[in-house]
Amino acid sequence: MSELVLTDVGKAFGGPPVLDGVNLTVPAGSLTAVLGPSGCGKTTLLRLVAGFDDPDTGTITLGGRTVAGRGRPVRPQRRQVGYVAQEGALFPHLDVAANITFGLPRDQRRQGARTTELMALVGLEPELAGRLPSELSGGQQQRVALARALGPRPELVLLDEPFSALDAGLRGQTRAAVAAALRAAGATAVLVTHDQDEALSMADQLAVLRDGVVAQVGTPQAVYHSPVDAFTATFVGDAMLLRCTVTGRRASTDVLGVLDLDGPARDGAALAVVRPEHLEVLSAQTDREPAGFDAQVGWVDFYGHDAVVHLVLAGTDTSLRARARSTELPAPGDHVRVRVDAPVACIAV
Ligand SMILES: Nc1ncnc2c1ncn2[C@@H]1O[C@H](COP(=O)(O)OP(=O)(O)OP(=O)(O)O)[C@@H](O)[C@H]1O
């Protein structure tokens, strides 16, 4: 396993740059998720690392070896990089074992032991070895694709939206199996996705890409709790950005009173990052001390494990979203009270 370092990497295809000075370090043995909206350059970044395209500027090093950017680029097959595409791209006429064996060095192809070991690593039952890809579920196919990519013990595994074709139930299971297999193999991995749940739940490190520029890099927790700008705050998780004035560790908002901040911030104008889970919805008839602000329920999105209550603050046109337990839900039209019951982050403006 090896560290991957991109320094000032740029790429254009005849028009404005698709990647514009990307700096990113992926520590050895860790999984970095590159998260960004469609068209922001995620696949281009993977293709440059794999060697399918060359960067216009900057360098890419893998395990301390420069593979692109200085002198002649190292050819893809010599980079020791495994690639898992959106839809595994398995050979349809080869069975599972033959698909996995295909990625192995010639001297290991006849030894069944490595294939058995790889199937176990990605959580595939041994009896699936003789099946064709068309006889597997989408999640099983992606596990075969990962086993094939891990076979030659690559320095780095690249995963390009590998779960996007799977339905919700299968996606969760396959994500967990793939994350466990990558950890067990000690692989350095880059996962490209536009799915924030996937990025937050799987990654050791999250890099948010916007218009070809890395907007923020950090642990999923750091990016979620301390976004650096309005784009990151609203792209990674749901957030309402409220105008406020910061003084010390408190933010005075126009619409929800004075909020506690979850960290130090510069005094002056800012945006408070209020997430739905920071808001508490109280019954208007509560016998507790009246707290919070009057609001009316517009509608409720029910998700089973919880729900999101859409509200409008009384006397304003401010819309809010509050996460609530699915067992205690108000109804559309109800008058309620709402308050922020947790410290929030803020972004200087
Ligand atoms: N070979 C190419 N020639 C011309 N333009 C390209 C080429 N490859 C990518 N692009 C353009 O570069 C931009 C970024 O594409 P890329 O596929 O990297 O985005 P992405 O973030 O992976 O998007 P998605 O999430 O939709 O797959 C797009 O505008 C795309 O049209």
The ligand as a Gaussian input file, in Angstrom:
#p B3LYP/6-31G(d) Opt

LIG

0 1
 N      -12.600000      13.243000     -22.961000
 C      -13.295000      14.366000     -22.753000
 N      -13.436000      15.298000     -23.709000
 C      -14.124000      16.430000     -23.498000
 N      -14.715000      16.757000     -22.324000
 C      -14.620000      15.867000     -21.335000
 C      -13.907000      14.629000     -21.477000
 N      -13.979000      13.959000     -20.297000
 C      -14.707000      14.741000     -19.464000
 N      -15.086000      15.878000     -20.077000
 C      -15.866000      16.972000     -19.466000
 O      -15.273000      17.291000     -18.220000
 C      -16.266000      17.608000     -17.257000
 C      -16.073000      16.729000     -16.028000
 O      -16.384000      15.390000     -16.380000
 P      -16.219000      14.188000     -15.333000
 O      -16.723000      12.947000     -16.008000
 O      -14.850000      14.180000     -14.796000
 O      -17.237000      14.661000     -14.196000
 P      -17.853000      13.842000     -12.988000
 O      -17.710000      14.714000     -11.793000
 O      -17.247000      12.482000     -12.907000
 O      -19.374000      13.740000     -13.421000
 P      -20.476000      12.573000     -13.146000
 O      -20.715000      12.561000     -11.644000
 O      -21.667000      13.067000     -13.903000
 O      -19.908000      11.284000     -13.680000
 C      -17.606000      17.439000     -17.933000
 O      -18.057000      18.715000     -18.358000
 C      -17.286000      16.551000     -19.124000
 O      -18.167000      16.812000     -20.189000

